[in-house]
Amino acid sequence: MGKTEKDLRNRSKAISEGANRAPNRAMLRAVGFTDDDFKKPMIGIASTWSEVTPCNVHIDNLARHAKQGASTNGGAPLIFNTITVSDGIAMGHEGMHYSLPSREIIADSIETVTNAERLDGVVAIGGCDKTTPGCVISLARMNIPSVYVYGGTIQPGKLNGKDIDIVSSFEAVGQHQTGQISDEELHQVECNACPGAGACGGMYTANTMAAAVEALGMSIPGSSSTPAIYEYKETECRQAGELTIELLENNILPKDIMTKKAFENAITVVMALGGSTNAFLHLLAIAHSADVDLSYDDFERVRQNVPHIADLKPSGKYVMQDLYEIGGVPAVMKLLHEEGLLHGDCLTVTSKTLAENLEAVPSLKEGQEIIRPVAEPFKKTGPLVVLKGNVAPEGSVIKLSGQKISRFEGTVKVFNSEESATKAIMDGDIVEGDVLVIRYVGPQGGPGMPEMLSVTSMIVGRGLGGKVALMTDGRFSGGSHGFVIGHVAPEASVGGPIGLLENGDTLSIDSDTQEINLHISDEEFEKRRNAWQAPDLPEKRGALAKYAKLVSSSAKGAVTDADL
């Protein structure tokens, strides 16, 4: 293709030029480099392959296709790996404390390898929840030509002629505890919920963030909705390898793509699809790395103009594969762009604008029931709402998709761990009208801001969905639903007001006024504040201890380099 080092932003020439670089070249020859390869840009293929989760079990094969694409387009590609944590397997026990911190480890490790080896560009391939934001955080930080590819969604499981998924399994536990289903029925759900490779199938966190990154312009168009087992996923990866070389030639960098308007596009798509509340954490963190000023106010400003139009799980009926079959995320984006809800002039990894990419995209299939017309939404404004008040002065997040109520006032029952709250639910101590509060589980206090899917699933499984409110300074799985409020900030462990709640207090949560308030006098509030004592950090050594010392508020994305 006539490429030379002079034509490219070639960082790798630092290890290939000059007689004194012979030792560097000798090392690379041992992994297969030839004389010609030293004249090419070195492209890193950052793979999150792992056997610990179905979300990533197939990514080793995808990485090889990305390598092939970079090679055929004039690059010298090298595959390297980073970690992944399976949120579904970590859920409901101490392992969940490592989930959110793994995002930072993924980002740090990709940055470390790429910069240490002076790679010229990167294709990053993710799957499970933290791999997508972890990869894109690193790409924003390094700001070298890069493309992200999503490993793809899992197919729905089948049981008794109905679609089921991993959330069905969690909710079946609650049904089993109340005698609604037998041991054998629970076992059947377990055996059929996850049929193979791919990330959790509903509009949960993995699919939410994949869609957001596609709208951000950093991934292959269509990548977010192509199922993991479909052969076209391999084609996407080859395209990603090819595009990275083109980005090098055109000198297009991640920060050229990830602009403020691009983040507004990502928020728009998340709101329209009814995505996970974790999108707040991850988009804020990506924006921080991209040096884009993004806050809760931006989410609210965009939300007011975006209708919720998707009938997707956990609050709806369908899964990502169903959406793929009617046109996928690109067709949804085409609809939103035609309605004037997306910035079409934003640059993307194709080296074209979003509008140019969407010109070639077919519209949603006629007669489909998954995506409603913008004029006939499930909700006229986005369902992910920021609440503030005397309990959450920095903010908190509630997901209202599928909710029939907008206000809840009830009696507080306080728990300082997920385990104690779980026991109370199982023992029948949580009843209609309660506001279940789980605190000291924020980014620092958890540490790691664990998700509460087990708790929310048990509440729904026991028939208390919408009859009990749940509030926490932790967070929720994208599979959680019900009247649940997470990301309460400041968190309890740093002196946030959620740490001052007591059993028997009255708490009101109003999504219409976007307020969350404790009903006690100012004098009582001040008395409790003066009596509060900061707890010791729960970890003294290791990854979680380092994370707890560095992590910022959830309202700032729970990043670990905010004040460095």
N, C-alpha and C positions, 0 to 999 in steps of 0.2 A: 504493500500500500504506500510505499515511498516514505515511510516514517523514518526520522532520524532522531537522535537524542536532542538535537537542536530544536526540533519541532515540539518537544514535550517538556512539561515541568518535571524534569527527571531528578528526583532526590537520590535515587539509587546509584547515580554515577559516583557518589562519594565512596562506594565500596567496590567500584569496578574500574576506575581510571587510574593509570599510573603504575609503574613497576612496584611501588611500595604497597600496592593493593593485591599482590599475588596471594598472600595468605587468605584474604577475604574470598577471592575467586576460587582458591583451592577448596574451601569449605563448600561453596555452592556447586562446584563440579561434582562433589561427592553425592549431591542430591539430584544430579541430572543435567545441570547447566552445561551449555556448549559455548564456543566462542561467540556465536551469533546472539545467544541469550544476553550476553553482557552489553549488547547494543540496544536492548529493548527495555521499556519501562517494567519494573517489577511490581506485580499486582498481588496483593495479599487476598486470599480467600478466607475470611474469618468464619469458621464453621462452629456452630453450637451443637454438633452431633453428640448424642449421648443415648445410652440404653436405659437411663433412669426414668424416662418418660416417653409415652407414645408421641408426644408433640414433636420430638426431635430425633426419633429413632431412625428416620430415613434421610437425615440431612447429610450424612457422609456421601451418599450417592449424588445429592443435589450439588454439593461442593465440587465434585469432580466435573459436573456439567458446567458449572461456572468457570472452573479452571480451563475447560476446553474452549469456552467462548472467548475468554481473555487471550488465550494462546492463538487461536485462529485469527484474531483481529490485531495481532502484532505485539502482544505482551508476553512477559515471562512470569507466569503465575506460580504462586506457592500457597499451599493450604496450611493453615494453622488452626488450632482449636481453642475455644474458651469453654467455660462451664455452663451448665444450666441446672436449675432447681425445679422439680415438679411441684407446683403449688398444690395440685390435687392430692399428691401423696404426702406432702408436708402438712396438709390441713388438719387442724384439730389436735395437734400435739406440739411439743417444743420445737420441732423442726420448722414450723412456720415462722419463727423468729428470724430465720436465715433468708427468707424469700425476698423481701425488699432489699436487704443489703446485697444480695446477689446481683442486683442491677448495677450497683457501683463496681463490684468485682469484675463483671463482664466488661463494663466500659473501660475500667482501668487496665484490664488485661489486653484488650484489643489495642488501646493506645500504646501500651508498653511494647508489645511485639512490633507493631507497625512503625513506631518511631525508632526503636532499637535497631531494626533491620533496614531502616530508611526506605520503606516501601513507597511507591509512587502513587498508588491508588488502592482502594479496598472494595471488595464485594463482601458484604456481611449477610449471613443467612441465619434467621432465627425461627423460633417456634413457640415454646412455652412463654408465659406471660412476661417475664422480666427480660427475655432475650431481645425482643423488639426494641423497647426503650433503651436497654443497655447498649445495644449495637449503635443505635442512632445518636445517643449521647456521645459516644466515642467519635463517630463520624463528624459531628458538629465541632467537637473539641479540636480534632486534628486538622480539619478543614483542608483535606486533600481530596481529589476527585473520587467519588464513592457512590455506590448503589446498594440499597437494601433489598433483599428478597425475603418474603415470608414463606415459611415451609408449608403452610396451608392448613386448612381445617380438617378435622376428622369427619368421617361419615357418621350419621346418626345410628345408634343401635336400634335394634328391633325387638319388641317383646309383645306378644299377643296382638300383632298387627299394628302396633303403635310405635312411633319414634320415641326413644329414650336417650339420655346422655348422662354424664357424670353427676349433674345436679339431681337427676332422678334418683341416683343412688344415695346421695346425702339425704334427700327428703324421705326416701324409703325407710331410713333409720328412724326418723321421727314417727312414721306411720307404724313401724314395727313396735316401737316402745308403747304405743297406745293400743296395740292389739288390732290395728286395722288390716295388717297383712301378717302372714305366717313366716316362720323361719325359711321355708322353701321358697316362698314368693320373694323374700328379701334376697335370697341366694340367686334367684333367677335374674333379678335386676342387676345384681353385682356382675353376673357372668355375661350380660348382654349389653351393658351400657357403653362400653368402649370397644368397637370392633377392630381397630387397627391404628395405623399411623395417622398423626395429625393432632392439632390443638383442639381444645374443647369447642364443641360445635355451635353453641348459641352465640349471641352478641355479648359474650363474656369478655374478659380483659384481653386475651390474645387476639381475638378477631377485632375487637374495638381498636386496639393499638395498630394492628395491621392496616385497617381502613384509614385511621388517622394519618399514618405515615404515607400511605398512598395519596391522600388528599394534600399532605404537606409537600408532595412532589419528590420524595426521596426514594420511592420504590417503583418497580416495573408496573406500568398500568395494568390493572387486573390481578396483580399478585395477591392482593388481600383476600380475594374470594375464590381463587382456584383451589379446589380440594387437594389435599396432600397426595393422594394416591393417583391423581390424574397425570397422564403422561405429559401434558402441556406444562406442568410445573418444571420439568427438566428443561423445556424450551425457554421458559422464563429465566432460568438460571444461566443458560448459555447467552441469552440476550443481555443479562446483567454484566457478564464478563466483557462482552463486546462494547456495551455502552460506557463502561469505565474507561476504556481506551479513548472513546470519542470525547468523553468529558475532559480527559487529559489534553487532547488535541485542541479542544475549544476553550480550555482554561476555565471551565465552569466548576466552581467549588460549592461545598454544602452550604456555606453561609450566603452564597448567591441565590440559593434555592429556598433556604429556611428563613424567610423574611417574616415580618409581622403579619402581612396579609396572608402568607402561606399558613401561619398558625391559625388565623381566623378561618381559613378554609378547613383546616383539620377539626377545629371546634364545631364548625357547621355540620360536617359529616357525622361526627360523634353524636351531636344532638338529634339530627334527623333520624339516625339509626337507633337511638335509645341505648347508647353504649354504656360501658362500665364507668363507675365513679373513679376508678383508678386512672382514667384519662387525665384527670386534673393533676394528679401527682406526676405522671410521666410527661405530659406536655409541658408543664412548668419546668421540669428538670431538663428536658431537651432544649427549651428556650433559653434557660440559664447557660447551657453549654454553647449555644449559638449566639450568645450576647444579644438576645432579643428580650425586650422588656414586656413580660407577660404576667398578668395577675388575675385573681378572681374577678376583678371588675371587667376584664376583657371577656371572660367566659359569660358573665351575666349580660354584657352588652350584646354579644353575638346571639346568645340564647333567646333574647326577646324577639328576634326576627326570624327564628328558625322553627318550623313545625316538626313535631315528631310524627313520622309517616311510616315507620317500619313495624310490622307485626312479627317481631323476632324474640326468641327466648332470651332472658328468663321470664319476662312478663308477658311475652306473646306466644305465638304458636310455632313459628318456623325457625330453621337453623341456617347457618351460612351456606351450606350446600344448596338449599332451596333457593336462596338469593342468587347464587351463582347460575343456576339453571334458567333464571329469567333475565340475566344480563349482568348480574354482579354489581359490585361497588361502582365500576365505571358508568353503568347505566343510571344508577342513582345519582352520581355526580353530574351526569349529563342533564338529568331532570332539574337538579338544583341550580346548575349553571343557566339553564334556559329560563328559570324563574328569577334570575338575577341575585342568587344567594351565594355565589362563589366568585372569587376574583380570578377571572380567566387569564389575566396577564402574568400570573406567577410562573416563573421558570421551573422546569422539572428535570429529572435525570435523563430524559430523552433528548435534552438540549432544545426541546420545544416548550411552548407555553402550555399551561393546563387546557386552555381553550383549543389550541391546535391538536392536542392529544384527543380531546373529546369529540372533535369533528368526525373522526373515523369510528366512533363508538356507536353501535346500534342502540336504539331506545329500548326501554323495558318492554318485555313481551306483552302483547295484548291479552286481556282477560286474566292476568295474574292478580293474586289477592294479598301478596306479601307487602308491597309498597303502595301506599295510598296516594292519590293526587294531592298536591300541596294544598289545594283548596278544601280538601276533606280529610284533615289529619286526625290522628288519635288525640293529639293535644296541640293547641295552636302555637305554643312556645315549647322550647326544648325542655325535656323532663329532668335534666340534671341541674339542680337548683342550689345556689349558695345561700345558707342561712347564717345570720349573725344575731348577737344578743348578749345578755350579760353572762351566759354560759360559754359563748364562743365569740369573743371579740374579734379574733382574726378570721373567723369563719368556720363553717362546716359544710358538708355536702349531703344532700338527700336526692334519691332517685325516685321520681314520681310516676314513671311509666307503669301502667297497669293498676295504679292506685285509685280507689274510689273515694278516698277521703283526702282532704288537704290540711286538716287541723287535728291535733291530738293533744289532749290535756289529761295527765294522769299522775299516779303516785309513784315516786321514785323508789326503786330498789337497787342498791349500789353493790357492785362487785369489783374487786381489785385484780381480778384475773379471769380469763376465759374459762378456766377449769371450774372455778367456783360457780360461775354463772351457768355453765353446762349442767352441773349437778343440780342446781336449783330448778332448771327447766325439767330435767328428768324426774325429779322428785315431786313435780306438780306445784312448786312454790310460786311459779310465775303464772298469774291469772289475768283475765281480761281487765283492761284499764291500767295495767302496770306500765311504767317506763323503766325498762331494764337498762341500767347504766354499767358499762364495762370500761374501766379507766386504768391508768398507769400501764397502758399498752400502746402508747404512741411511738413515734420514731426513736426517741431516746428511752422512754420508760419501758417499752416492751422487753428488750429493745427490738427494733425492726418492724414495728407497726403491723402486727400479724392480722391476717384476714379472719373474718368471723363467719365463714360459710357454714360450718357445722352448727353454729348457734342459730343462724337465720333459718337454716333448713329444718332444724328441729322445731322451731317456732311454727313454721308453715306446716310441717308434717303433723304437728299436734293440733292443728286447726285454729291456731291463734294469729294467723296472718291478718294484719290490719286491725287486730284487737289488742295487740301489744306493740308498743314502740320500743325501739332499741337505739341507744345512743352510745357512741364510743369515741375515744381519741385514737383508736385503731382504725382499721379500714375493712372493706368488704370485698369479697370475691365478686367478679363480674356476674357470677351466677346467683348472687344473693338478690332476693326481692322481699317486699314487705315494707312496712313503715319504719325504715332504718336510716339513721343519721350517723355518718362517720366523719373522720378527719377533723374532729373537734379540736380547735387550736385557740390559744396555746394548750398543749397537752398537760395532763395532771402533774407529771414528774418535774416540770419546770415552773410550777405554780399556777397553772391555768385554772380558771374557775370550776371546771368539771371536777377538780380534786376537792372542792368544797361542798359538794352535794352530800346530803345525808338521807338515810332511809326515812320515808314518810313525807319528804318534800313534795311540793306540787310543781310540775314542770309543764310548760306549754310549748308546743311546736306548731308553727303556722307557716305553711308554704306560700300562702297568698300574700302575707305581709313580709315573708322571708325572715321571720324572727324565731329565736329559740331562747326562752327566758325562764329563769328560776324565780318563783314567787315567794321571796322573803324580803324583809326590810333591809334598807341600806345598812342599818346598824348591825343586824345579824350577819350580813355579808362581811362587813368589816371585822367583826368579832371572829368569824371563822378564818378569815384571811390571816389575821394576826396569830391565830393558834396553829396554823398549818406549818408543818416542818418538811423540808425537802428530804425525800428518801435517798438512800444510797443507790448508786447505779447497780443494776442487778448482775452485771458481768465485770470481772476484774482483769481478765486476760483474753487474748484472742480476737477474732474478727468482730464479734459482737461488741466487745469492750471498745475497740477502736471506732466502730461505727457510732456507738452511743455518744462518744466524746465529740465527734465531728458533725453529726447530722443536724440539719436545720429543721425548722418547723414544716409540718405538712403543707401549710399554706404557701410555702416557698418551694415545694416540690421534694422535700426531704432529701436535699442534696448534701454531699459531704465536703464540698469545696466552696461554700457560700461566702465565708469570711476569711479565706486564706489570702 
